[in-house]
Amino acid sequence: MDMVSYAYRDAAAQTVSTKKVERPISPSDELTYPFGELGVDLTQSELRETAYEILVGACRSFNSGKTLKYVSSSVKSSTSSSSSSKAASKVKKALGLKKNLESVSGKKASTVGELMRVQMGISEQTDSRVRRAFLRVAAGQLGRRLESMVLPLELLQHFKFSDFPNPQEYEVWQRRNLKLLEAGLVLHPCLPLDETDTRPKQLQQIIRGALVKPMETTKHSESMLELRNLSTSLACRSFDGSSPEICHWADGTPLNLRLYQILLEACFDVNDKISVIEEVDEVLEIIKKTWVILGIDQMFHNICFSWVLFHRYVACSQVQNELLFAADNLLSDVAKDSKAVKHPTCSQTLSSLLGLIVGWAEKRLLVYHDSFYRDNIDSMQSLLSMSLSATEILVEHSSGNYQKRSKEVDVAFSTVDSYIRASMLRTFSQEKERLISSRKSSKQQHNPLPILSILAQNVSDLAFNEKEIYSAVLKRWHPLATGVAVATLHACYGNELKKFVSGISELTPDAVQVLIAADKLEKDLVQMAVMDAADSEDGGKSLMTEMTPYEAEAVIANLVKSWISTRVDRLKEWVTRNLQQEIWNPRANKERVAPSGVEVLRSIDETFEAFFLLPIPMHPALLPELKNGLDRCLQNYILKAISGCGSRSTFVPTMPALTRCSTGSKFRVFRKKERPPMVSYRKSQSGTTNGDDSFSIPQLCVRINTLHSIRKELDVLEKRTISQLRDNTRAHDDNIVDGLGKCFELSVASCLEGIQQLSEAISYKIIFHELRHIFWDYLYVADVSSSRIEPFLQELENNLEIISATVHDRVRTRVITNVMKASFDGFLLILLAGGPSRAFSLADAAIIDEDLKFLMDLFWSDGDGLPTDLIDKFSVTLKGILPLFHTDTAILIEQLEYATEDNLGTSAKSRLPLPPTSGNWSPTELSTIMRVLCYRNDKIATKFLKKKYNLPKKL
């Protein structure tokens, strides 16, 4: 039995379906045919029949006229058949295709030829007709091989009307063969046609005439002879003009590739469009017999088979990864052989196929997130491998400049890099648009999270998803796949964040949420990039340069600083406005503090609470700035509160210059022109003019209370702030607290200084201003015995009661102590610089001692007042000077002379300059002794002062 004559088919072959099977393959609109169009109206069915005719003829030709039987090794014997069915196909193994679990094409055909008929969908009727035709051809062309014939001519001559069921079918068959002649000899000849050659046009005229009216094809008909002569002469051309052994009628591109593709598609099972049959080895073996006719070689075979596998993968919904893997393996062989390709047609065909594959693959790989997912990630790996193989081959076949560049650039690396960046960019844009669309459709949602906050989390999810699913595949060609992906996402989100930040003018909850989300995202992305680049040559520096920092924390910090500045400025304005209205009323509240002091503390406390409610991660870092700002505000309040209240120097009279007392003039110790002027008090100092009592003693006491209250509350505020900080940071690390430093250092220091200043102001104001009329202007004036201290003590006691009733008990002792000190200073000043209205004799010393005791007893108050040791401490100077008033004049003069000689180095016998007044009174101090002498009312003192200091006796 041969392939042409199946007269004795076995029973198994009879059971094989002979019906024409239409393959259920989905048309792939995305894929264009890579090898070019035929330019003739030939249907797929007609091309399939032509390919089958060539196959049958090629098998006969290889058998050299002998029997054309080709029996599969699977049916050589029953034993060998059993073992062969289990043996793995070498072709499948080489291409990486798995063995089918079961036969998918029904019962096996007895021969590969029969299998090919079924696989190609050729009916038994057509098959019988073809076999009969080849018997006739063989009879008429004894000894000639098929490749030396123009097959359509032979078939046209040996087929008759009677070979077809009806004339119409014969006419269709005849037109098909005529079109083949036009396609193979005129439109797509193997050898280029000479433009001056008229034979092609003559042949086309005959063919087109026959397409209109069927031609006579008998051997000796005129039309057939003319057709044969023209066709043979065109088919038997050669490059060197010699007579070739092969007729070139079907080996021009793309006709040969189109026919060969149809033959290769027989490798797929007719009932399972994505499965390659188990007999693929035998099928390919007989298909290769057509190479000589179709002008196919191994390179063309690999190119065409790659296309068939790839096209079948695409057309079958891209579900069979094996096909893509097999096509990729074939392309690997193509890549190896392509360097040796010299034929321009083959190179052009290869470039067309590779360009189509790369174009189709890039549409998916540039958006691989849309095309691939966890369940089909293997498809991505196969497609990527195939696309990169094709790209590398294309680069090698590019121009010299590009080829030179390709040596410097890793093609796979740069290509995958572009895929990653493009797909991540698209995925980011899709996610952003999805969120925007979702937000628009849910306008009724209350207090929604900002879109950029949600986007940040989603981008982070995208990055981790990328690392888990896609980077594992991409790392084969790009070692920094994850790093590039996260760097791209980082840049995409950074652009959105930059636009968002440019529109922020103040700290809002939305702004904080977005910036915190951005900061978290950046940390996640940077960590992923660093980990991915840990083993790279530069350690990830190149990636880090791409990832321009968001500086979200810096933006938050600046916004918080602006928020702090606004709050501080508001508080400053409030302090200025409210202090202008403050009257320091002791009856304003039971604590006797100024309402403005209470309010300023409340404002500060509320500001701290608002600060800790800010949803920011850097409270410890920004708290010092808030503290310093509020500290300056509070210090400003304190300084304004004590401003204009006066001090010791405000109320103490200016010390008069010394002169001597003239003989017999008891009360003229000082010159009239040097009498100490009455102290004039401005309104801003005394506060008592024009009925304004905001600086009265009770009001000054309220100021002290206010400062004390602020100082006390600052301690509480500091503890509360530390507690809030720990609660906010959820940490109990004392280092954080220690690093913050002391709260309100300026305000605390100003409070202490202010309380001391106000205490002195109250004290010296009482002594030298409020009680001036019974102290400085009255005590020991004219006659010591008639102007003693009792009136002063009575008024002073009243003032002390006011202080005790007004000032807070924690600072009351300090204020009264200052009043005592001021009274001692005033008492001493009256004795040593009391002016021209005062002079003291030795007899007055006992009175002075007694008055001092009365003064000290007032502050002791029978043990209910100040402690004795405190009174003694501040009366030391006064007590030390009083003995000089008991000392004889002559002894005082001696003490003065010794002191003068020790201090000035001047002889006591010469005239002496008046000693300077230091103010540091002491019983041994020169100025102190001098003043006691000046106020001594006797002749010895007068004479001595005249002699030694040249003071005139008369005023």
C-alpha positions, 0 to 999 in steps of 0.5 A: 500500500502506498500513499497514493493508492490506499487500495488495501486500507486496514480496518483501523484506518477505515474507522478514522473520521474522514469528514473535513474538520473545521478547527475551532480557533478564535481569530486573532485580530491583533496578529497580522500575518508576518510573512506578507500577503499572497495577492491572489484570491485563494481560500484557506481550504484551497491552500490546504489542498495545495499543501496536501498535494505537495506533501503527497508528491514530495513523499513519492519523489523521495521514494524515487518512483517506488511505492509511496507507502510511509508507515509509522513506526507505531504500527510496524508490529503490535509489540512495537506499537504498544511500546511506541505509544508510551515513548516520549516524542523527541520533538516534544521533549526538545520543545518542552511539550508534555506528553498527552495523557491520552490519544485525543484524535480517536483511534490511531491511523495505520500510516502517517500519511493517513494521519496527515490526511485526517489532520489536514481535513482532506476528504477521502474523495479528494485524497483518492483524486490526488492519488490517481493524479499522481499515478498518471503523473508518474506514468507520464514522467518516468524517472523525473523527480517532483521538484523538477516539475511544475506540479500545478501544470502536471495536475492540470494536464492529468485531471479531467472533468470526470475526476470531479463530482460536477463541472463546477467543482472542476472549474474551481479546482482549475482556477485554484491551480492557475492562481497558484501559478500566478502566485508562484511564478509572477507575484512571488517568484524565487528568483527576481524577474527582469523588468524587460521580460514579457513572459510574466505578463503573457502568463498572467493574461492566459491565467486571467482569461482562463479564470473567466472561461475554463481552458482546455488542459489536454496535453496537446491543446494549444492553450495548455502548450502555451501555458506550459511553455511560459510556466516552465521557462519562468520556473526553470530560471537560475542565477547563472543562466544554467538549466537547474534541476529544480523548478522554482514555482512554490519556493518564493516567499511568502507562498512557500511559508504559507503552504508550509505553515498549513503543513505544520498546523497538522501537528495539532490535534483536530479535536483539541486545538491546543494539543500537539499530537504524539506522532509529531515526530513522524509528521514532521519527518514527512513534512520535511520532505517538502523542503526541496519543493518549498525552498525550506531549510532548517532556519525557515522551518524554525521560523515558521514553526515558531510562528505556528506555535506562537499564533496557536497560543494567541488564537487559543486565548493564551491558555496553553503556556507550553506552546509559548515555551515551545516557540521560545525554545525554537527561537533560541535555535533561531538565535543561534543560527541567525548569525550565519544567515546570509540570505536576505529573504530569510533575514527579512522573514525573520525580522518580520516574525520577530517584529510581530512577536515583539510588538504583540508581546510588548503590548502586554508586557508594557502593561503586564499588570493588566495581562498577568496575575498570580495564576498565569505568571508562568505565561508572563515568564514564557512570553517575556523570555520569547520577547527578549529572545526576539529583541536580542536577535533583532538588535543583532540584525540592526544597523552597525551603530545600533549593533555597536550600542547593543554591545554596550547595553544589556538589551534584556536588562534595558528592555525589562527595565522599560517594561517595569517602569511603563507597567508600574506607571500605568498601574499607578495611573489606573489606581489613581483614576479608580480612586477618583472615580470611586470618590465621585460616586460616593459624595454622600460619604461623611468625612472620607479619608483623603484620596492621597492617603488611600492611594499611599496605602494602595501603592504600598500594596502594589509594591509588595504585590509586585515583589511577591508575584512579578519580581521573581520572574523579572529578576532573571533578566533584571537583578533590581526588578523590585527596586526599579518598580518601587522607584517608579511608584515612588516617583509617581506618588511623589509627583502627586504629593508635590502638587498636593503640598504646593496647595497647602497653606496651613495645617489641616487634618487632611494635610497631616493624614496625607503627609503621614501616609506619604512618609510611611509609604516612602519608608516602605518603598526605600526599605524594599529598594535597599533590600533589593539592591543589597548585593548590587555593585553600587549597593543601590546608590543609583536607585536612591538617586532616583528616589527624590525624598518626599521630605514629608516630615519636613513639610509636616514640621514646617506646617506645624511650625507655621501653626505654632507661629500663628498660635504664638502670635495670637497669644502675643496680641491677646497679652497686649490687648488684655494687659491694657485692660487689666486693673489688678483688682484684689477682689477679682477672685478669691485667689487675688490674682489677675484674671488676665494671668488665669486666662494666659495660662488657660490659653497656653494649656489649650495650645498644648492640648491642641498640639498633642491632638495633632496627628503627627509623629514628631511631637518630641521634635517640635515640642521645644519650638512650641515651648519656646514660643509660648515661653516668650509670650508668657515672659512678655506678659510677666515683663509687661505686668511688672513694667512701670511698677518701680524699684528701689532706685525709683523711691529712695531719695538721692544722697546729699553732699556733705559739708560741715555744721557751723558753730552754734548752728544746731540744724544747719549741717548742709547748705540750703542749696544742697537740700535733697530735692523732694522726689517727684514720681511719674504716673508710670512709677507711682501710679497714684496721680490723677486717681489711677491706683493700678500701681497702689500697694494692693494692686502691686500685691495682686501682681505678685500673686499673679506671678507666683500663681504663674510660677506654680502653674508652670510646674503643673503644666510641665508635668502635664506636658510630659505626661501628654508626650509619653501618652502620645508617643506611647513610650516611657523613655526618660531620655525623650523627656530629658532631651526636652530640657526645662519648660518655660525657663525664661518665664520661670526666671522672669517670675522669680525676678519679677516677684523680687522686683515687685517686693522691693517696689512695694517695700521702698514705695511704702517706706519712701513714698506712702509713709514719706510724710512720717518717715523721711520728712518727719523722723528726727527732724529739728529735735530728735526727742520730739520727732520719734518713730511711733507715728511711722510704726503705726502706719507701717503696721497698717500697710503690713496688714494690707500685705498680709491680707492680700499677698499669697502666704507662700510669698508673704514672708518675702514681701514683709522681709523686703519691707523690713529691709527697706525700713532698715535702709531708710532708718540708716539713710536718715542717720547718715544722709538725712539732710540739713534738718537733722543733727545728733548729739551723744545724748540722742544715741539712746533714743535712736537705740530705743526707736530701732528696737521698736522697729524690730519689735514690729516685725517680730510681732511677739513671735507672730511675725518674722523669725528673730534670726531673719530680723537679726540678719538684716539689722546687722549693718544698722546695729554695727553703726549705732555704736558710733553715735555713742562714741566721743567726738575726739575718739571718732576723729582719731578713728577717722584719721587712722582710717584716712591714713590706711585708706588714702595713704595721706598724713593726718596732719595735712588737709584731706579731700572729702572721702567718696560715698560708697554706700557700703556702710560700716563702723570702720568705713571712712565715709561712714565715720565721716558722716557721723562726724558731719552730723555730730552737733559739737564744736570739736567736730566743727573745728576738725572739719574746718581744719582738715577738710577746709570747710567754712565755718559759716554757711 
